[in-house]
């Protein structure tokens, strides 16, 4: 088994708000992230896939296909977007780093042709990141 | 769904590696430059990984502001700009980065109940890092 990781970057804005909370509760739980006008980050995405090395190609995965899928299904949807307003997953779900990692997993998991998706890592900043392994 | 959240913090501290159980020659042979009696310092980066179910109401594994304030109070305030050898945590043991990593694990494991502590990773320099998972 070999693991391969492909990185990408995207920039997006978001804010944290739960309509079931009072304004005071939203501010207490989410702090500065509750500003309804949003704020932004440069996200770094790491997609790790795993599989056996194909004896004919020497590849775990067709990297070109992986790049295309990441570009089409993640970057086109999220790069330079206001996540709360423009990405369907986040109309009713808060676009925390945790939920972004889960959404990216769900967008990619069925699209890979050879290797299996192993991990989605999303860096919100260099000092804060989330890993999602598809665990329930 | 279960996710892992990692957060990195910086602190600076000095230490001297010296064991009372060893002779001066043995200390010197074991710890080399780190045995300098005046001590020396590092910029440590501690990377903490916690895991748990993502809360439907907040979208988070645990509230980051709560985690930050716990780490600030219990880890950074305790070790930042200190001489580790003078702290009670290291009264009985050598303040190697291995032992510091374990100390930080114990503090977070014992004191922060809102997520499961998976791992403490401690970078002493860009070249050296240590991990403890309990």
Interface residues (C-beta under 8 A of the other chain):
Chain A: X16 X18 X20 X21 X29 X30 X31 X93 X94 X95 X96 X97 X98 X99 X101 X102 X126 X127 X128 X129 X130 X131 X132 X133 X135 X136
Chain B: X1 X2 X3 X4 X5 X6 X7 X8 X9 X49 X54 X57 X58 X59 X60 X61 X63 X64 X65
